[in-house]
Amino acid sequence: MLTGVPLGTVKTRMFTAIQRLRALLTDQLGPDTLITETGTARGDQ
């Protein structure tokens, strides 16, 4: 590892950060907007 941090720790921190970001965005934009934006970004629609 470049930073000396174990891979499991990095994955856990990333997962936690994404969950927190999702919660913050849901509070700001509303759940329907977040789902629509995610679907559009992936090309699912």
PDBQT receptor file of N, H, CA, C and O in Angstrom, charges set to zero:
ATOM      1  N   MET A   1       0.831  -1.192   0.000  1.00  0.00    +0.000 N 
ATOM      2  CA  MET A   1       0.000   0.000   0.000  1.00  0.00    +0.000 C 
ATOM      3  C   MET A   1       0.875   1.256   0.000  1.00  0.00    +0.000 C 
ATOM      4  O   MET A   1       1.894   1.326   0.687  1.00  0.00    +0.000 OA
ATOM      5  N   LEU A   2       0.459   2.212  -0.766  1.00  0.00    +0.000 N 
ATOM      6  H   LEU A   2      -0.369   2.154  -1.324  1.00  0.00    +0.000 HD
ATOM      7  CA  LEU A   2       1.189   3.478  -0.799  1.00  0.00    +0.000 C 
ATOM      8  C   LEU A   2       1.096   4.236   0.521  1.00  0.00    +0.000 C 
ATOM      9  O   LEU A   2       2.075   4.822   0.983  1.00  0.00    +0.000 OA
ATOM     10  N   THR A   3      -0.084   4.220   1.117  1.00  0.00    +0.000 N 
ATOM     11  H   THR A   3      -0.880   3.744   0.741  1.00  0.00    +0.000 HD
ATOM     12  CA  THR A   3      -0.293   5.007   2.329  1.00  0.00    +0.000 C 
ATOM     13  C   THR A   3      -0.084   4.204   3.600  1.00  0.00    +0.000 C 
ATOM     14  O   THR A   3      -0.018   4.778   4.687  1.00  0.00    +0.000 OA
ATOM     15  N   GLY A   4       0.021   2.894   3.483  1.00  0.00    +0.000 N 
ATOM     16  H   GLY A   4      -0.033   2.428   2.600  1.00  0.00    +0.000 HD
ATOM     17  CA  GLY A   4       0.180   2.060   4.664  1.00  0.00    +0.000 C 
ATOM     18  C   GLY A   4      -1.140   1.727   5.338  1.00  0.00    +0.000 C 
ATOM     19  O   GLY A   4      -1.148   1.117   6.407  1.00  0.00    +0.000 OA
ATOM     20  N   VAL A   5      -2.264   2.119   4.729  1.00  0.00    +0.000 N 
ATOM     21  H   VAL A   5      -2.257   2.615   3.860  1.00  0.00    +0.000 HD
ATOM     22  CA  VAL A   5      -3.579   1.841   5.289  1.00  0.00    +0.000 C 
ATOM     23  C   VAL A   5      -4.091   0.541   4.666  1.00  0.00    +0.000 C 
ATOM     24  O   VAL A   5      -4.054   0.391   3.445  1.00  0.00    +0.000 OA
ATOM     25  N   PRO A   6      -4.566  -0.396   5.482  1.00  0.00    +0.000 N 
ATOM     26  CA  PRO A   6      -5.067  -1.653   4.948  1.00  0.00    +0.000 C 
ATOM     27  C   PRO A   6      -6.262  -1.448   3.996  1.00  0.00    +0.000 C 
ATOM     28  O   PRO A   6      -7.067  -0.536   4.183  1.00  0.00    +0.000 OA
ATOM     29  N   LEU A   7      -6.357  -2.302   2.991  1.00  0.00    +0.000 N 
ATOM     30  H   LEU A   7      -5.703  -3.043   2.839  1.00  0.00    +0.000 HD
ATOM     31  CA  LEU A   7      -7.420  -2.197   1.997  1.00  0.00    +0.000 C 
ATOM     32  C   LEU A   7      -8.803  -2.230   2.634  1.00  0.00    +0.000 C 
ATOM     33  O   LEU A   7      -9.683  -1.470   2.229  1.00  0.00    +0.000 OA
ATOM     34  N   GLY A   8      -9.009  -3.087   3.614  1.00  0.00    +0.000 N 
ATOM     35  H   GLY A   8      -8.294  -3.704   3.943  1.00  0.00    +0.000 HD
ATOM     36  CA  GLY A   8     -10.310  -3.174   4.290  1.00  0.00    +0.000 C 
ATOM     37  C   GLY A   8     -10.703  -1.855   4.938  1.00  0.00    +0.000 C 
ATOM     38  O   GLY A   8     -11.873  -1.474   4.919  1.00  0.00    +0.000 OA
ATOM     39  N   THR A   9      -9.734  -1.163   5.509  1.00  0.00    +0.000 N 
ATOM     40  H   THR A   9      -8.783  -1.472   5.525  1.00  0.00    +0.000 HD
ATOM     41  CA  THR A   9      -9.992   0.132   6.134  1.00  0.00    +0.000 C 
ATOM     42  C   THR A   9     -10.410   1.160   5.087  1.00  0.00    +0.000 C 
ATOM     43  O   THR A   9     -11.330   1.947   5.311  1.00  0.00    +0.000 OA
ATOM     44  N   VAL A  10      -9.736   1.148   3.956  1.00  0.00    +0.000 N 
ATOM     45  H   VAL A  10      -8.988   0.510   3.775  1.00  0.00    +0.000 HD
ATOM     46  CA  VAL A  10     -10.073   2.075   2.870  1.00  0.00    +0.000 C 
ATOM     47  C   VAL A  10     -11.493   1.813   2.376  1.00  0.00    +0.000 C 
ATOM     48  O   VAL A  10     -12.268   2.749   2.178  1.00  0.00    +0.000 OA
ATOM     49  N   LYS A  11     -11.828   0.547   2.178  1.00  0.00    +0.000 N 
ATOM     50  H   LYS A  11     -11.198  -0.213   2.338  1.00  0.00    +0.000 HD
ATOM     51  CA  LYS A  11     -13.172   0.193   1.703  1.00  0.00    +0.000 C 
ATOM     52  C   LYS A  11     -14.247   0.607   2.703  1.00  0.00    +0.000 C 
ATOM     53  O   LYS A  11     -15.299   1.116   2.316  1.00  0.00    +0.000 OA
ATOM     54  N   THR A  12     -13.979   0.388   3.983  1.00  0.00    +0.000 N 
ATOM     55  H   THR A  12     -13.124  -0.026   4.297  1.00  0.00    +0.000 HD
ATOM     56  CA  THR A  12     -14.942   0.772   5.020  1.00  0.00    +0.000 C 
ATOM     57  C   THR A  12     -15.140   2.278   5.045  1.00  0.00    +0.000 C 
ATOM     58  O   THR A  12     -16.269   2.759   5.135  1.00  0.00    +0.000 OA
ATOM     59  N   ARG A  13     -14.057   3.015   4.966  1.00  0.00    +0.000 N 
ATOM     60  H   ARG A  13     -13.139   2.625   4.893  1.00  0.00    +0.000 HD
ATOM     61  CA  ARG A  13     -14.147   4.476   4.974  1.00  0.00    +0.000 C 
ATOM     62  C   ARG A  13     -14.887   5.000   3.744  1.00  0.00    +0.000 C 
ATOM     63  O   ARG A  13     -15.677   5.939   3.841  1.00  0.00    +0.000 OA
ATOM     64  N   MET A  14     -14.628   4.389   2.587  1.00  0.00    +0.000 N 
ATOM     65  H   MET A  14     -13.987   3.626   2.508  1.00  0.00    +0.000 HD
ATOM     66  CA  MET A  14     -15.320   4.793   1.363  1.00  0.00    +0.000 C 
ATOM     67  C   MET A  14     -16.816   4.504   1.462  1.00  0.00    +0.000 C 
ATOM     68  O   MET A  14     -17.638   5.342   1.093  1.00  0.00    +0.000 OA
ATOM     69  N   PHE A  15     -17.163   3.333   1.954  1.00  0.00    +0.000 N 
ATOM     70  H   PHE A  15     -16.494   2.652   2.254  1.00  0.00    +0.000 HD
ATOM     71  CA  PHE A  15     -18.565   2.962   2.101  1.00  0.00    +0.000 C 
ATOM     72  C   PHE A  15     -19.283   3.929   3.038  1.00  0.00    +0.000 C 
ATOM     73  O   PHE A  15     -20.386   4.389   2.744  1.00  0.00    +0.000 OA
ATOM     74  N   THR A  16     -18.644   4.232   4.168  1.00  0.00    +0.000 N 
ATOM     75  H   THR A  16     -17.748   3.858   4.407  1.00  0.00    +0.000 HD
ATOM     76  CA  THR A  16     -19.231   5.158   5.134  1.00  0.00    +0.000 C 
ATOM     77  C   THR A  16     -19.396   6.549   4.526  1.00  0.00    +0.000 C 
ATOM     78  O   THR A  16     -20.424   7.196   4.728  1.00  0.00    +0.000 OA
ATOM     79  N   ALA A  17     -18.396   7.007   3.790  1.00  0.00    +0.000 N 
ATOM     80  H   ALA A  17     -17.561   6.482   3.626  1.00  0.00    +0.000 HD
ATOM     81  CA  ALA A  17     -18.463   8.333   3.167  1.00  0.00    +0.000 C 
ATOM     82  C   ALA A  17     -19.584   8.407   2.132  1.00  0.00    +0.000 C 
ATOM     83  O   ALA A  17     -20.295   9.409   2.062  1.00  0.00    +0.000 OA
ATOM     84  N   ILE A  18     -19.746   7.360   1.334  1.00  0.00    +0.000 N 
ATOM     85  H   ILE A  18     -19.169   6.545   1.391  1.00  0.00    +0.000 HD
ATOM     86  CA  ILE A  18     -20.805   7.341   0.326  1.00  0.00    +0.000 C 
ATOM     87  C   ILE A  18     -22.170   7.335   0.990  1.00  0.00    +0.000 C 
ATOM     88  O   ILE A  18     -23.082   8.024   0.534  1.00  0.00    +0.000 OA
ATOM     89  N   GLN A  19     -22.325   6.565   2.065  1.00  0.00    +0.000 N 
ATOM     90  H   GLN A  19     -21.584   6.005   2.436  1.00  0.00    +0.000 HD
ATOM     91  CA  GLN A  19     -23.598   6.538   2.789  1.00  0.00    +0.000 C 
ATOM     92  C   GLN A  19     -23.931   7.919   3.372  1.00  0.00    +0.000 C 
ATOM     93  O   GLN A  19     -25.075   8.365   3.295  1.00  0.00    +0.000 OA
ATOM     94  N   ARG A  20     -22.941   8.584   3.947  1.00  0.00    +0.000 N 
ATOM     95  H   ARG A  20     -22.012   8.221   4.009  1.00  0.00    +0.000 HD
ATOM     96  CA  ARG A  20     -23.162   9.911   4.520  1.00  0.00    +0.000 C 
ATOM     97  C   ARG A  20     -23.504  10.927   3.432  1.00  0.00    +0.000 C 
ATOM     98  O   ARG A  20     -24.393  11.759   3.610  1.00  0.00    +0.000 OA
ATOM     99  N   LEU A  21     -22.793  10.856   2.307  1.00  0.00    +0.000 N 
ATOM    100  H   LEU A  21     -22.071  10.180   2.162  1.00  0.00    +0.000 HD
ATOM    101  CA  LEU A  21     -23.079  11.754   1.195  1.00  0.00    +0.000 C 
ATOM    102  C   LEU A  21     -24.479  11.524   0.657  1.00  0.00    +0.000 C 
ATOM    103  O   LEU A  21     -25.202  12.481   0.378  1.00  0.00    +0.000 OA
ATOM    104  N   ARG A  22     -24.872  10.258   0.507  1.00  0.00    +0.000 N 
ATOM    105  H   ARG A  22     -24.286   9.481   0.733  1.00  0.00    +0.000 HD
ATOM    106  CA  ARG A  22     -26.212   9.932   0.025  1.00  0.00    +0.000 C 
ATOM    107  C   ARG A  22     -27.277  10.502   0.963  1.00  0.00    +0.000 C 
ATOM    108  O   ARG A  22     -28.279  11.053   0.509  1.00  0.00    +0.000 OA
ATOM    109  N   ALA A  23     -27.055  10.368   2.272  1.00  0.00    +0.000 N 
ATOM    110  H   ALA A  23     -26.240   9.921   2.641  1.00  0.00    +0.000 HD
ATOM    111  CA  ALA A  23     -28.010  10.891   3.252  1.00  0.00    +0.000 C 
ATOM    112  C   ALA A  23     -28.101  12.413   3.154  1.00  0.00    +0.000 C 
ATOM    113  O   ALA A  23     -29.198  12.971   3.191  1.00  0.00    +0.000 OA
ATOM    114  N   LEU A  24     -26.964  13.081   3.031  1.00  0.00    +0.000 N 
ATOM    115  H   LEU A  24     -26.073  12.628   3.001  1.00  0.00    +0.000 HD
ATOM    116  CA  LEU A  24     -26.968  14.542   2.926  1.00  0.00    +0.000 C 
ATOM    117  C   LEU A  24     -27.669  15.011   1.651  1.00  0.00    +0.000 C 
ATOM    118  O   LEU A  24     -28.448  15.963   1.679  1.00  0.00    +0.000 OA
ATOM    119  N   LEU A  25     -27.390  14.343   0.546  1.00  0.00    +0.000 N 
ATOM    120  H   LEU A  25     -26.757  13.569   0.523  1.00  0.00    +0.000 HD
ATOM    121  CA  LEU A  25     -28.028  14.719  -0.718  1.00  0.00    +0.000 C 
ATOM    122  C   LEU A  25     -29.525  14.447  -0.694  1.00  0.00    +0.000 C 
ATOM    123  O   LEU A  25     -30.312  15.225  -1.234  1.00  0.00    +0.000 OA
ATOM    124  N   THR A  26     -29.912  13.352  -0.072  1.00  0.00    +0.000 N 
ATOM    125  H   THR A  26     -29.273  12.720   0.367  1.00  0.00    +0.000 HD
ATOM    126  CA  THR A  26     -31.334  13.035   0.035  1.00  0.00    +0.000 C 
ATOM    127  C   THR A  26     -32.051  14.109   0.843  1.00  0.00    +0.000 C 
ATOM    128  O   THR A  26     -33.162  14.509   0.494  1.00  0.00    +0.000 OA
ATOM    129  N   ASP A  27     -31.425  14.579   1.919  1.00  0.00    +0.000 N 
ATOM    130  H   ASP A  27     -30.523  14.254   2.203  1.00  0.00    +0.000 HD
ATOM    131  CA  ASP A  27     -32.012  15.649   2.728  1.00  0.00    +0.000 C 
ATOM    132  C   ASP A  27     -32.149  16.936   1.923  1.00  0.00    +0.000 C 
ATOM    133  O   ASP A  27     -33.151  17.640   2.049  1.00  0.00    +0.000 OA
ATOM    134  N   GLN A  28     -31.166  17.244   1.108  1.00  0.00    +0.000 N 
ATOM    135  H   GLN A  28     -30.352  16.672   1.005  1.00  0.00    +0.000 HD
ATOM    136  CA  GLN A  28     -31.156  18.491   0.342  1.00  0.00    +0.000 C 
ATOM    137  C   GLN A  28     -32.045  18.428  -0.893  1.00  0.00    +0.000 C 
ATOM    138  O   GLN A  28     -32.763  19.384  -1.185  1.00  0.00    +0.000 OA
ATOM    139  N   LEU A  29     -32.007  17.325  -1.615  1.00  0.00    +0.000 N 
ATOM    140  H   LEU A  29     -31.423  16.548  -1.377  1.00  0.00    +0.000 HD
ATOM    141  CA  LEU A  29     -32.678  17.235  -2.910  1.00  0.00    +0.000 C 
ATOM    142  C   LEU A  29     -33.983  16.450  -2.875  1.00  0.00    +0.000 C 
ATOM    143  O   LEU A  29     -34.844  16.640  -3.734  1.00  0.00    +0.000 OA
ATOM    144  N   GLY A  30     -34.133  15.586  -1.909  1.00  0.00    +0.000 N 
ATOM    145  H   GLY A  30     -33.434  15.431  -1.212  1.00  0.00    +0.000 HD
ATOM    146  CA  GLY A  30     -35.283  14.708  -1.854  1.00  0.00    +0.000 C 
ATOM    147  C   GLY A  30     -34.943  13.371  -2.486  1.00  0.00    +0.000 C 
ATOM    148  O   GLY A  30     -34.124  13.310  -3.404  1.00  0.00    +0.000 OA
ATOM    149  N   PRO A  31     -35.556  12.308  -2.010  1.00  0.00    +0.000 N 
ATOM    150  CA  PRO A  31     -35.203  10.961  -2.474  1.00  0.00    +0.000 C 
ATOM    151  C   PRO A  31     -35.488  10.728  -3.956  1.00  0.00    +0.000 C 
ATOM    152  O   PRO A  31     -34.727  10.022  -4.618  1.00  0.00    +0.000 OA
ATOM    153  N   ASP A  32     -36.565  11.302  -4.492  1.00  0.00    +0.000 N 
ATOM    154  H   ASP A  32     -37.183  11.875  -3.954  1.00  0.00    +0.000 HD
ATOM    155  CA  ASP A  32     -36.907  11.082  -5.897  1.00  0.00    +0.000 C 
ATOM    156  C   ASP A  32     -35.875  11.717  -6.824  1.00  0.00    +0.000 C 
ATOM    157  O   ASP A  32     -35.528  11.137  -7.853  1.00  0.00    +0.000 OA
ATOM    158  N   THR A  33     -35.393  12.880  -6.476  1.00  0.00    +0.000 N 
ATOM    159  H   THR A  33     -35.675  13.352  -5.641  1.00  0.00    +0.000 HD
ATOM    160  CA  THR A  33     -34.401  13.568  -7.306  1.00  0.00    +0.000 C 
ATOM    161  C   THR A  33     -33.102  12.782  -7.354  1.00  0.00    +0.000 C 
ATOM    162  O   THR A  33     -32.498  12.647  -8.418  1.00  0.00    +0.000 OA
ATOM    163  N   LEU A  34     -32.669  12.264  -6.218  1.00  0.00    +0.000 N 
ATOM    164  H   LEU A  34     -33.160  12.374  -5.354  1.00  0.00    +0.000 HD
ATOM    165  CA  LEU A  34     -31.418  11.526  -6.155  1.00  0.00    +0.000 C 
ATOM    166  C   LEU A  34     -31.502  10.257  -7.003  1.00  0.00    +0.000 C 
ATOM    167  O   LEU A  34     -30.550   9.920  -7.706  1.00  0.00    +0.000 OA
ATOM    168  N   ILE A  35     -32.616   9.562  -6.942  1.00  0.00    +0.000 N 
ATOM    169  H   ILE A  35     -33.390   9.836  -6.371  1.00  0.00    +0.000 HD
ATOM    170  CA  ILE A  35     -32.790   8.347  -7.741  1.00  0.00    +0.000 C 
ATOM    171  C   ILE A  35     -32.803   8.692  -9.225  1.00  0.00    +0.000 C 
ATOM    172  O   ILE A  35     -32.183   7.992 -10.026  1.00  0.00    +0.000 OA
ATOM    173  N   THR A  36     -33.501   9.759  -9.601  1.00  0.00    +0.000 N 
ATOM    174  H   THR A  36     -34.004  10.327  -8.950  1.00  0.00    +0.000 HD
ATOM    175  CA  THR A  36     -33.566  10.163 -11.001  1.00  0.00    +0.000 C 
ATOM    176  C   THR A  36     -32.191  10.547 -11.518  1.00  0.00    +0.000 C 
ATOM    177  O   THR A  36     -31.809  10.132 -12.612  1.00  0.00    +0.000 OA
ATOM    178  N   GLU A  37     -31.443  11.328 -10.756  1.00  0.00    +0.000 N 
ATOM    179  H   GLU A  37     -31.753  11.665  -9.867  1.00  0.00    +0.000 HD
ATOM    180  CA  GLU A  37     -30.112  11.748 -11.174  1.00  0.00    +0.000 C 
ATOM    181  C   GLU A  37     -29.182  10.546 -11.312  1.00  0.00    +0.000 C 
ATOM    182  O   GLU A  37     -28.403  10.474 -12.263  1.00  0.00    +0.000 OA
ATOM    183  N   THR A  38     -29.255   9.608 -10.381  1.00  0.00    +0.000 N 
ATOM    184  H   THR A  38     -29.888   9.666  -9.609  1.00  0.00    +0.000 HD
ATOM    185  CA  THR A  38     -28.398   8.427 -10.428  1.00  0.00    +0.000 C 
ATOM    186  C   THR A  38     -28.731   7.587 -11.653  1.00  0.00    +0.000 C 
ATOM    187  O   THR A  38     -27.830   7.129 -12.356  1.00  0.00    +0.000 OA
ATOM    188  N   GLY A  39     -30.008   7.386 -11.911  1.00  0.00    +0.000 N 
ATOM    189  H   GLY A  39     -30.740   7.759 -11.340  1.00  0.00    +0.000 HD
ATOM    190  CA  GLY A  39     -30.416   6.607 -13.075  1.00  0.00    +0.000 C 
ATOM    191  C   GLY A  39     -29.983   7.249 -14.362  1.00  0.00    +0.000 C 
ATOM    192  O   GLY A  39     -29.542   6.563 -15.285  1.00  0.00    +0.000 OA
ATOM    193  N   THR A  40     -30.102   8.563 -14.439  1.00  0.00    +0.000 N 
ATOM    194  H   THR A  40     -30.460   9.120 -13.690  1.00  0.00    +0.000 HD
ATOM    195  CA  THR A  40     -29.705   9.291 -15.649  1.00  0.00    +0.000 C 
ATOM    196  C   THR A  40     -28.197   9.213 -15.857  1.00  0.00    +0.000 C 
ATOM    197  O   THR A  40     -27.730   9.035 -16.982  1.00  0.00    +0.000 OA
ATOM    198  N   ALA A  41     -27.442   9.345 -14.779  1.00  0.00    +0.000 N 
ATOM    199  H   ALA A  41     -27.821   9.489 -13.865  1.00  0.00    +0.000 HD
ATOM    200  CA  ALA A  41     -25.985   9.322 -14.885  1.00  0.00    +0.000 C 
ATOM    201  C   ALA A  41     -25.495   7.955 -15.378  1.00  0.00    +0.000 C 
ATOM    202  O   ALA A  41     -24.499   7.865 -16.096  1.00  0.00    +0.000 OA
ATOM    203  N   ARG A  42     -26.192   6.916 -14.990  1.00  0.00    +0.000 N 
ATOM    204  H   ARG A  42     -27.001   6.989 -14.407  1.00  0.00    +0.000 HD
ATOM    205  CA  ARG A  42     -25.788   5.561 -15.389  1.00  0.00    +0.000 C 
ATOM    206  C   ARG A  42     -26.345   5.194 -16.769  1.00  0.00    +0.000 C 
ATOM    207  O   ARG A  42     -25.892   4.233 -17.391  1.00  0.00    +0.000 OA
ATOM    208  N   GLY A  43     -27.320   5.958 -17.237  1.00  0.00    +0.000 N 
ATOM    209  H   GLY A  43     -27.688   6.738 -16.732  1.00  0.00    +0.000 HD
ATOM    210  CA  GLY A  43     -27.909   5.646 -18.529  1.00  0.00    +0.000 C 
ATOM    211  C   GLY A  43     -28.989   4.591 -18.436  1.00  0.00    +0.000 C 
ATOM    212  O   GLY A  43     -29.321   3.961 -19.440  1.00  0.00    +0.000 OA
ATOM    213  N   ASP A  44     -29.547   4.382 -17.246  1.00  0.00    +0.000 N 
ATOM    214  H   ASP A  44     -29.276   4.893 -16.430  1.00  0.00    +0.000 HD
ATOM    215  CA  ASP A  44     -30.570   3.356 -17.054  1.00  0.00    +0.000 C 
ATOM    216  C   ASP A  44     -31.923   3.734 -17.640  1.00  0.00    +0.000 C 
ATOM    217  O   ASP A  44     -32.764   2.867 -17.878  1.00  0.00    +0.000 OA
ATOM    218  N   GLN A  45     -32.130   5.015 -17.871  1.00  0.00    +0.000 N 
ATOM    219  H   GLN A  45     -31.446   5.719 -17.677  1.00  0.00    +0.000 HD
ATOM    220  CA  GLN A  45     -33.461   5.434 -18.323  1.00  0.00    +0.000 C 
ATOM    221  C   GLN A  45     -33.526   5.572 -19.811  1.00  0.00    +0.000 C 
ATOM    222  O   GLN A  45     -34.575   5.918 -20.354  1.00  0.00    +0.000 OA
TER     223      GLN A  45
